[in-house]
Amino acid sequence: MQVAAPDTMRVLWIAAHPDDEDTNFIAWLARGRNVNTAYMSLTRGDGGQNLIGNELGEALGVIRTEELLAARRLDGAHQYFGREYDFGFSKTAEETRQHWPQDSVLNDVMTVMRAFRPHIVITTFSGTPRDGHGHHQISAIIAREAYDKAADTVRFPVARFGRPWTPLKLYRLARFSPEDRTLAINVGEYNPYLGLSYQEIAADSRSQHKSQGQGTVRQKGVVWDYLMREDSRVPAPPAKEEKSIFAGFDTTKILVRDARVSPPDPAPTVEMGAVADRPVLLPGEMASVTLTIYNRGRQPIHFQHDLGDALNGGTIPPDSSRRWTEGYRAGEITQPWWLVRPRTGDLFNAKLDGIPEDQRDRKNWEVAVITQGGRTYTISAPVVYHYVDRVRGDVQRPLIVAPGISITLDQAVAITRANAPVNQVVEVTLRSAYTDSTPVAVSLSLPRGLTADSLPRALTMAPGGTRALAIRVHGNLPRGTHQITATATAKGTAFSSGYIPIEYPHINPQRIYRPSTIAITAADVTLPAKLNVGYVPGVGDNVAPVLQQVGVPVTIVQPEQIPGTDLGRFSAIVVGPRAYQASQTLIDNNEYLLSYVRNGGRMVVQYGQNEMQRPGIMPYPVTLQQRAERVTDENAPVTFTDPASPLLNSPNKISQADFNGWVQERATYMPSSFDSHYRSMLAMNDPGEQPNRSAILAAPYGRGTYIYVPLALFRQLPAGVPGGARIFANLLGGNTIK
């Protein structure tokens, strides 16, 4: 087909997760060829692990969103997201469709396709089972369907999705199957104007994924990356003969430049600043904002700035500035726009509008029109609070809009033993956005059976201050789900929600709001007698606090503390998920733990990955497949292969009911085979697969007991699943493995 020459080349990369993007190609396109490039991730990575903090779920999604935006600031591309919630690993596209309706995902991609209007579409994955993860498969399947149907105005009406578009070429990344490549590109090209190769830029971009441990080394020299052409609607050579991703386009008019030989545009000589007189505003409140336009060039400029009902303007001589102050009225509370409304299933309840994430906040920026040397253009700046940190130096933070009082509780979900004494501390955090000292009264609404000490509490909040309260709650609760609600009253207004600040040096700060409530599950959990548990924390590990909630005495033991700790005083030692993967010190000190077991102790090790096969970590060997087995269907049937096992009978009688209401998965990184010393008691599998019997493996070792647990209890306990707590209690003792 004959194609009119485009004015600006646009390339859209589509994948499933934040770290599925190929930063090498993105940097090569955006920085190396000055191509308008965008990356679309269907998810925000909410279901993963966090290596820089304890935030999980939607909070982790906020962190990973900001990490992608930080990456794009380095490699020069735009960023889009779908509405899909990362519900966890899935093995097939069909399983993923059960969580993400295919029409909904296609609508999301089509919205971006019509808005960004790419000439070239690239996918990371193939859309086949060899992609492994069901999310990966769906991302490629949907990308191809959107590529094929982007011009269909019957299925995708203009009124909803925008003007039709026809993307002209489709590629997929061939890094995972280089034998399929049709195009090889040296992404290690050096750019003398930047002083870096595109791989070096990409390495810095990739290293922004700090929550996922994605730090990447800079490489000098040739670095090849590969693409496979899947379709072309332009008169390009046969795929195997193609020499350029741009083959077939009219490059006499298209804006594709080799940035190695084309000097970059000069840095702007006119800049704008907008600094607020305080860091936080109440909704509807006015702040004083100082605006400054700096003319750092050698020519005078003329500017105009819209004041709402008038224009402020004038001429600024070279190497000068113009400063003035105006009022700024706060709008809505500052929070991630996609979290304003609760999720519907595994889709965020936010309407996509085709605006890139990196440009979404610009609607609130200050804007000025500049005329300079016969050329007219606009400049803009966010409203920030500007201050000096004695360690970090110059700090600029976006102006925040917050409620007068934020009230949050230390947890949203808790679990306790039914009809047993409750004696827990509820930690309340108050944050004030008022500019004066404010009296605040704090009260708790408690379920029948619980009382709290010294309520209501009265205190005075300093301007912009933060206070923490510890309120002891005691009594007992019948079996079931109950709720605690905290309320703060100030200046005649009752506040019953608050924000969790998310702040790390490499990303812009964000705040997540949630109701100040705790959902408490009272479960029938019997604990072994004389418990005293040592706990070695793992990765993203929130199990120990839940054990304490159900009455287990827990002492945290860091890996480096193991040699100097009297391990014999513990009735059991628990090792958290992926702890061996995260800590070489734990591996080095593991013999102390195994010696503890040989001398009569009980050790419970939650799941690990391939490191568990290393000699000296487990007392007897196990084997994991290269792609480890797991049961991702949280409702998969569970077979009791050894119903008489002590671990299923004492002190709690485990039944099928204990596997009801599970979240995300049944078990993960399950050994495919194990030494005969281990006893197995459960079998489970995803649909169409063979049963795996290694969800719990227990073995006598010396005079003690070693238990390995790929069963996903690390997910069930923080979610308040009663069966998870009952099973974990049995692992801690009250039975003997022979």
Secondary structure, DSSP 8 states (H G I E B T S, - for coil): ------SS-EEEEEESSGGGS-HHHHHIIIIIS--EEEEEEEE--TTS--SSSS--THHHHHHHHHHHHHHHHHH--EEEEEEE------SSHHHHHHHS-HHHHHHHHHHHHHHH--SEEEESS-SSGGG-SHHHHHHHHHHHHHHHHTT-TTTS-HHHH-S-----EEEEE-TT-GGG-SEEEETT-EETTTTEEHHHHHHHHHTT-GGGT-------S--EEEEEEEEESS----GGG---TTTTS-TTTS----TTTS------SEEEEEEESSSEE-TT-EEEEEEEEEE-SSS-EEEEEE-SSSEEEEEE-TTEEEEEEEEEE--S--S-GGGSS--BTTB------S--GGGGGGGGSEEEEEEETTEEEEEEE-EEEEEEETTTEEEEEE-EE--SEEEEES-SEEEEETTS-EEEEEEEEEEE--SS-EEEEEEEE--TTEEESS-SEEEEE-TT-EEEEEEEEEE---SEEEEEEEEEEETTEEE-EEEEEE--TTS--EEEEEESEEEEEEE-----TT--EEEE--TT--HHHHHHHTT--EEE--GGGSTTS-GGG-SEEEE-TTHHHH-HHHHHTHHHHHHHHHTT-EEEEE---GGGGSBTTBSS-EE--SS-EEE--TT--EEES-TT-GGGTSSS---GGGGTT--S-SEEEE-SEE-TT-EE-EEE--TTS--B--SSEEEEETTEEEEEE-B-HHHHTTTT-HHHHHHHHHHHSSS---
